Amino acid sequence: MTEEIETLDALGLLCPLPVLKARKRLKSMAPGAVLRLLADDPAAVIDVPHFCTEAGHVLIAQDESSGHQVYLIRRAE
């Protein structure tokens, strides 16, 4: 079984918009679902992990790709 991953493109958005958009998208997703967040805001490397910890979501992975960050976030159960 392959897990479906939704992608949220927050490229070009500055703090706090990537986190706010991720929060809104995650609310509409099923518990345990995975969101791929693309961001190029330098503050996102601090904001996204902090948001996940505070909201109870799991930050599965954090990577750099072609000048932007890629985050995989599993929605809280």
ChimeraX attribute file (.defattr): number of C-alpha atoms within 10 A of each C-alpha:
attribute: neighborCount
match mode: 1-to-1
recipient: residues
	/A:1	3
	/A:2	4
	/A:3	7
	/A:4	9
	/A:5	13
	/A:6	15
	/A:7	16
	/A:8	18
	/A:9	16
	/A:10	19
	/A:11	14
	/A:12	12
	/A:13	15
	/A:14	15
	/A:15	12
	/A:16	13
	/A:17	15
	/A:18	24
	/A:19	22
	/A:20	13
	/A:21	15
	/A:22	22
	/A:23	16
	/A:24	10
	/A:25	15
	/A:26	22
	/A:27	11
	/A:28	9
	/A:29	15
	/A:30	12
	/A:31	13
	/A:32	14
	/A:33	16
	/A:34	24
	/A:35	22
	/A:36	19
	/A:37	22
	/A:38	23
	/A:39	26
	/A:40	21
	/A:41	19
	/A:42	12
	/A:43	13
	/A:44	23
	/A:45	16
	/A:46	9
	/A:47	15
	/A:48	22
	/A:49	19
	/A:50	14
	/A:51	18
	/A:52	19
	/A:53	11
	/A:54	9
	/A:55	12
	/A:56	13
	/A:57	20
	/A:58	18
	/A:59	19
	/A:60	12
	/A:61	12
	/A:62	15
	/A:63	11
	/A:64	12
	/A:65	9
	/A:66	7
	/A:67	8
	/A:68	16
	/A:69	19
	/A:70	21
	/A:71	23
	/A:72	19
	/A:73	24
	/A:74	23
	/A:75	23
	/A:76	17
	/A:77	10
